[in-house]
Amino acid sequence: MAIRSIQDSVFCACCASRHRVFRKSHLGPREIIAAGVWSLSFMMIVWQEFDPRVFPIWAFSLIVCEFFVHYRWRASLICSNCGFDPVLYKKNPERAQSAVNQFVAKRRQDPSFLLTKSGQHLISRRKPIGNLEALKRELYPKEIGITVVPQQSLKDVVH
């Protein structure tokens, strides 16, 4: 029997970067049995015989384990590159979009972000200033004083 990894490598739906996500979102049979063994050993250490008080201890340990397993899974879903949260997106896309925008704005303010791999990628995609001026001329021709000549439509060319 091969040992399965507890994490999967997935792509972010927003920025397409790879990150690791935990497989389990809830407790499995192994964790339930481990919590039972822990509760029984705690019972034997404290009372040295079987005591029915072990059942509430077992239930409490299951609740704590479930909380941490679910929290670990939920925290691993959020992309570390862009801050996209697929669970939040499924519930409310507008909130997910604002969360990504806040995350990106915060990352741009951080100078150490430019030293990361994704920050270097951001620098390499940046356009030179000359291209930016040409783009401004295309988008705002009236403000700069350029008159735009309308191009012929495809209907005029074909007929």
C-alpha angles and dihedrals in degrees: 000000000000121000112244121217116245090223136060127207110234138172122243112245091217107043101012093231120143122248138160123255128189113245099217121072095169139027119283131203092273093058093045091052091045091053089050092051090048091051092048092049090048089051092051092048094049104034104016090219139054112294126178090225086082092079096065088045089052091048091049092049090050091052092049093046092048091050094052096043092050093044091050091050093046093049092049092056093067111092112241091207102053106005095242114162114197094195092053090045091055091051099040121359094191092057090047090052093050090047091053091047091051091047093050093046090051092048092051090055091053112087093199089063090071089062093058125090093253091047091054088049089054091052093049091053094051114113122233118254093250091060089047092056091050090050091051090052090053095047100040107028096151094054092054094043101251119138115220119219111211115238122232116265122240091249091061092048096048097045 
